[in-house]
Amino acid sequence: MLEVDNPLHAEARDAIAPFAELEKSPEHIHTYRLSPLSLWNAAAAGISADEMVDALATYSKFPLPPNLPVDIKELVGRYGE
């Protein structure tokens, strides 16, 4: 979820848009989803798993769940197989 009122909203949106799918965009909070397809499309565009995890960690309001970086790296690692 991305809070529209956050001063870093536009910067965060631009950072996650290449690998996260916008699902809902009501007035105050936009909801994004990570999927294997969105991660693979980002990998095809040259974005590494580390760059994706860094973007999420940079703009996250709370610490990332420990399994998320592992899952992203695993899914992106399967790209092209």
KOLVOBA-634594 format. One record per residue (C-alpha): x, y, z; residue in one letter; residue number from 1. Coordinates in pm, 1 decimal, m for minus. Example, Ala and Ser with C-alpha at 12.3 -4.5 7.8 and 13.67 -1.06 7.14 Angstrom:
# residues 2
{{1230.0 m450.0 780.0} "a" 1}
{{1367.0 m106.0 714.0} "s" 2}
END
This chain:
# residues 81
{{0.0 0.0 0.0} "m" 1}
{{119.6 347.7 m80.4} "l" 2}
{{m15.4 651.5 102.9} "e" 3}
{{m91.5 933.5 m138.3} "v" 4}
{{m40.8 1199.4 131.6} "d" 5}
{{318.5 1087.8 193.0} "n" 6}
{{564.8 1351.7 68.5} "p" 7}
{{766.6 1074.4 m102.0} "l" 8}
{{460.0 929.5 m276.3} "h" 9}
{{567.6 1015.4 m632.5} "a" 10}
{{924.1 899.3 m572.7} "e" 11}
{{807.6 572.5 m415.3} "a" 12}
{{553.3 513.2 m692.8} "r" 13}
{{818.9 561.0 m959.1} "d" 14}
{{1054.4 324.0 m776.4} "a" 15}
{{807.5 35.7 m741.8} "i" 16}
{{602.9 77.9 m1061.4} "a" 17}
{{845.3 m123.2 m1278.5} "p" 18}
{{790.6 m439.9 m1072.1} "f" 19}
{{461.2 m394.4 m884.7} "a" 20}
{{111.7 m396.2 m1034.4} "e" 21}
{{m129.2 m121.5 m929.9} "l" 22}
{{m448.0 m295.7 m817.6} "e" 23}
{{m655.9 m24.5 m654.6} "k" 24}
{{m619.0 350.2 m643.7} "s" 25}
{{m879.8 502.7 m415.4} "p" 26}
{{m828.8 856.4 m300.5} "e" 27}
{{m580.6 811.4 m12.5} "h" 28}
{{m408.7 472.9 m43.1} "i" 29}
{{m298.8 290.3 m356.9} "h" 30}
{{m261.5 m87.1 m341.8} "t" 31}
{{12.7 m265.3 m536.6} "y" 32}
{{70.2 m637.4 m586.4} "r" 33}
{{389.3 m826.7 m655.1} "l" 34}
{{336.0 m1125.5 m881.2} "s" 35}
{{568.2 m1366.1 m1058.7} "p" 36}
{{474.0 m1198.9 m1387.4} "l" 37}
{{542.7 m845.6 m1262.7} "s" 38}
{{878.9 m955.5 m1121.3} "l" 39}
{{973.9 m1140.9 m1440.3} "w" 40}
{{874.9 m841.3 m1655.1} "n" 41}
{{1098.9 m622.8 m1442.2} "a" 42}
{{1383.2 m875.7 m1473.5} "a" 43}
{{1333.4 m872.9 m1851.6} "a" 44}
{{1371.1 m493.6 m1839.2} "a" 45}
{{1704.3 m532.5 m1657.5} "g" 46}
{{1595.4 m465.9 m1299.5} "i" 47}
{{1768.4 m693.9 m1050.5} "s" 48}
{{1608.1 m857.9 m749.3} "a" 49}
{{1838.3 m654.4 m525.3} "d" 50}
{{1715.6 m330.8 m684.6} "e" 51}
{{1355.2 m435.1 m624.2} "m" 52}
{{1421.0 m525.5 m261.0} "v" 53}
{{1616.4 m201.9 m209.1} "d" 54}
{{1326.7 4.4 m346.6} "a" 55}
{{1079.6 m169.3 m117.9} "l" 56}
{{1306.6 m133.2 185.0} "a" 57}
{{1377.2 232.8 110.1} "t" 58}
{{1013.6 338.9 92.4} "y" 59}
{{853.2 93.2 333.0} "s" 60}
{{693.8 239.2 642.8} "k" 61}
{{770.8 m81.9 832.2} "f" 62}
{{1051.4 m340.3 806.9} "p" 63}
{{1006.3 m587.6 523.9} "l" 64}
{{896.5 m936.8 623.8} "p" 65}
{{1210.3 m1155.4 631.1} "p" 66}
{{1074.8 m1391.9 365.2} "n" 67}
{{1001.5 m1117.3 110.3} "l" 68}
{{1358.4 m1054.9 m12.5} "p" 69}
{{1415.1 m1430.8 m29.6} "v" 70}
{{1095.1 m1485.6 m228.5} "d" 71}
{{1170.6 m1199.5 m469.1} "i" 72}
{{1524.4 m1325.8 m531.4} "k" 73}
{{1395.4 m1679.1 m587.5} "e" 74}
{{1124.8 m1570.0 m833.4} "l" 75}
{{1352.2 m1334.5 m1025.8} "v" 76}
{{1617.3 m1606.7 m1032.9} "g" 77}
{{1373.0 m1828.3 m1221.9} "r" 78}
{{1333.8 m1571.5 m1500.5} "y" 79}
{{1432.0 m1725.3 m1832.6} "g" 80}
{{1419.7 m2087.3 m1715.2} "e" 81}
END
